[in-house]
Amino acid sequence: MSNARRSAILLVGFQNDYFSPDGAMHAVIEENARQNNVLANTQRVLSAVMGGETPIINLPIHFSPGYEELGQPTGLLAAIRDAGAFSRDTKGGRTIPELLEYGDRIQHLTGKTSFNAFLGTDLEEHLRGAGVEHVIIMGVVTPICIDSTARAATERGFAVTIVSDASAGRNETEQDFYCESIFPLYAEVVDTETLLGHAADPQISR
């Protein structure tokens, strides 16, 4: 479509400490991720755009071994520190192998040490340099990193789509609440089938 806005896919939290059964924070999302088939749906979307030019950007969260970046954390960040999760250069902090299989088709931007993927990274500059106007967000955890990143994208003038069954909260009730009552206040919420129905070969466009 000639008037389509250029889209990019943002992948948040696809790391072993969340998705591996022995991950330090696996229990936080296990129930909802399984119910939503988050990884399988994410792979479906990625496979649909593999042959095109849609930017795919992975945004892992990493900390130094002493977690100096956190200062005096509370809530989930305190739990991450106490569990020793997402430490840089550890198995738990690494991107899950299912994403690494896509090779250099996925770009990896580091520097994220907070919930909002725009802080500490050059994500905004990267998107604007690629002419992106619309971001499609998938990953975990819904009320924290997904919400923070999506709001930040909206505040920076990007149109935002959140894929409801390719994201996960801590439980089904939380996931449904955000997808039905919070995200629609500032973003579009779709499931995988609906998103793929919008796909214009080879570029997902909105």
Buried (B, 14 or more C-beta within 10 A) or exposed (E): EEEBEBBBBBBBBBBBBBBBEEBBBBEBBBBBBEEBBBBEBBBBBBEBBBEBEBBBBBBBBBBEEEBEBBEEBEEBBEBBBEBBBBBBEBEBBBBBEBBEEBEEBBBBBBBBBBBBBBBBBEBBEBBEEBEBBBBBBBBBBBBBBBBBBBBBBBEBEBBBBBBBBBBBBBBEEBBBBBBEEBBEEBBBBBBBEBBBEBBEEEBBBB
